[in-house]
Amino acid sequence: MKAVILCGGKGTRMREETEYRPKPLVPVGGKPIIWHIMKIYSEYGINDFILCTGYKGDMIKQYFMDMYWRNNDFTIHMGGDKELEYHTEENENWNITIVDTGDETLTAGRLKAVEKYIDGDDFLMTYGDGVSDINIEELINHHRKTGKIATLTGVHPMSPFGLIEIEDGIAKSFKEKPILNDVINGGYMVLNKEVFKHIPEEDCMFEEYPLKSIAKDNELAVYEHNGFWKAIDTFKDVEEVNKMWDKGDRPWKIWK
């Protein structure tokens, strides 16, 4: 099964970083966000990826072209052929199709642009800025069990603010940024090719007309994930996950 990753947006809420590179290449623990996402999938045997690039997409292409020497120690023998001798062997068994889907294209248009690269009835899709300890195998099984054409992962967001519990006008307790009971779209979807019939000719956000159309037809299932999930959407988020990584608090690092 192939995994489609949307990684072409401009990341305007992370301008401190995205002025110089696309959001999926923003480093967390010394590796790009997109690397972390692909490692999550890879842990469950998903090694075929389709990357929908756009804004500064050439930098994503260059990263994967250079990935082997970036991630390994080596010696350059400068005579003759300038041979490289590698001393470490960190090499992912990934097949990566990188598709330029346009700088201004919205998420539905990006997905539509890679339809021809998808073989098989079902495929995975997520965004290039969300990390999680989600069990991909359970997600796929849930999708197949429901028999719907689309399954998205529902997650419980953390409140950006602390909450005050009040009784008779008196503050009784404080809850520092609690997990909310509400459920939001956390990405990590399983989709059947039937979803392309719900994408209109006019470009739009996949989360708007297509998903609403699928839900209206009673074909949208939700896999509720109660574990860790984090959207790395702002510079503050980048700082937060890097601090977590540096402290060894890495709940999304499910690989060995």
N, C-alpha and C positions, 0 to 999 in steps of 0.2 A: 504494500500500500504506500502511495506517495503522500508526502506532506508539503502543502503549499504554505509559504510564509510571506505575508504581506510586509514588504520592507521598502516602500517607495515614497512614503510621506515626508513632509518637510520638518516635522518635529518642532513646530514653532514655539511650543511651551518649554523647550529645552535649548533655547537659542544660544546659551553660553557654550554648548557643545556642538549643536547641529549647524552652526555657522561654518564650521570647518569640516564636518563629516556627517554622513547620514546617521540617523539615530541608532540603527541596528549595529553600527560599528563603535558606539560609545563603550568604553571599556568598563568591565566589572571584574575585579580581581585580576586585571591584566589581560583579559580576553574579552572580545566583543560580546554584546548582549546576544546577538544572533548565534554565536557559538554555544552559549549556555542553553539556548532553546533547542538547538539541534542535538546537543548532548542528551537532553531530556528525552527526546524522541528516540535517539539511538539506543538508549538503555533498554528500550522495548523492541528493538530489532527494526525500527523504522530508519532506513539509511538512504532513501531516495527522496530528494528534496527539489522543490521548484521555488525559486526565489523571485518574487515579483518586485523588481527594482524600479526606481524612478529618480527621485532627487539624489544627486551625486552617486548614481548607481555604478559608475565606473570604479569608484573606490571599493565597492563591495566585490566587483569582479576582480579587482587587483588583489584584494585581501585573500581570496580563495586561490588565485593563481600563485601567490607567494606563500601560502599557508604552511607548506612543508618546511621551508627553511626558517620561517618565522618561529615555528614551534619546536625546533630541534637545534642542538649544538652541532657545529660542523667545523671542519678545517678545509680551507681552500688551498689546493696545491697549484701554485701559480705558474708552473711550467706548462708548456704545450697546450693541453686541452682545458686548463684551469679546472681540474676535477674537484668535485666536492666530496669530502669524506664525512659522513654523518656519524655522530657519536651517541645520539639518542634516537629512539624510534617512536615518537609520538605522531601517529598518522591515522586519521579517521578513515574508516571504510565507508565513505560517503559518495553517492552519485548526485551531483548538483547541477541542475539546469537553471541558468540565470537568464531571466527574460526582462528586457527593458519594456516596461508597461506605461512609460510616459511620466513626465514630471508633474503634471496637473491632474492625472487620472484619479478618480475616486475608487473606493475599495471594490465596488461591484465591477467596474470596468477593468480593474487589475485582475480580478478573478476570471472574468470572461476572456481576457487576453491569453490566459494559459490553458484554456479548455483543451486545446489540441495536444497538449503535452501530457494529459492525464489518461492513463489506460486503466482499465478495470472500472467497476461500477462505483466503488466508494473511494474516497480520499480524505485526507486530514487537512485542516486549515487552521492557522492561527495568525496572530499579529507579531511583528518583530520587536515587541517591547515588553512582553509579559513572561515572567518566570514563575514556576509553580512546582510543587512536588506531586502533581497529579499522576495517577496511575493510568497510563495510556491504554493498557490492555483492558482495564475495567471500563474505560470510556468506550472503546470499540465494541466490547461485548454488550454494553448497555444500548448502544446504537442498534446493533443487530437484533437485540431482544425486542425493542420497541417496534422495529420494522418501519420507522419513519424515514423520510428522505433527508432529514437534517437533525443533528444533535449538537447543541452547544453546551459548554460547561458553565453552569451557574455557580458563582462564588459569592461569599458574604464579604462586602467591603468593610474596611476599617474606617470609622468616623475620623475625619480630619481634625475634629475638635474633641476636647474632653467634655463629658456630660455631667450635669449636676442633678442629683436626685433630691427633689424638694417635697417636703411634707408640711402643710399648713404654713407655707411661706418661709419655712426654715430649711436651710441646706443641711441634708442628712449625710450625704456622701458624694464623693467625686469618682468618676470613672474616666481614666485617662485613655482617650482614643479607643473606645471599645469596638469590638466586632459587631456590626449591625445585623439585624435579622433579615433585612432586605437582600434580594438576590439580584446580581447584575451579570451581564455577559462577560465572561472571563476568557473568551476566545476558545482555543483548543477544541475545535469543532470536528465532527465527522459528517461528511456530506456525500450524498449520492449525486450522480451526474444529472439527476432530474432537477436539481436546483437551478441549472442553467436556464431552464424554461421560465424561471421566475425573474430572470435578469432582463430588464427592458433594454431597448436599443439606446435610449438616452442614458448617459452615464449618471450614476447615483451612488450613494453609500449603500453597501450591502446590508448594513444594519437597519436601513430605512425600508424602502419598498420591498426588496427581495425577501428579507426575513419576515416582515409583516405579512407578506403574501403567503409565505410558507406556513406561518402560524395560523392565518385565516383558514387555510385548507386543512388544519389540524394535522400538519405533517412536521411540526417542530418539537422535538423531544429535548428535555433538559437533564443533563447529568450533574447532580449537585455535588460539588467538591467542598469538603469542610476542612481541608488542610491548608497549606500555605499557598498564597497567590499574591503576586505583586506586579502592578503595572509600573514600569519605569518610564514615567511620562514627563517629569520635570527634572531640573538640575538637582533639586532637593532629594528627589527619589534616587538619583544616581549616587549622591553622597551617602544616602541611607544604606543602600545595598552594598556599597563598597565598604562601609564601616562594618556591616554585618560580616562580609567576607573576611575582612582583616581580623575580626575577632574569632573567626572559626564558626560563626553562626550562619550556616549555609543550608537552610532547609530544602532549597530547590536542587541542591547538588545530590541527586539520587544515583549518580554514576560512581563507580569506584575510582 
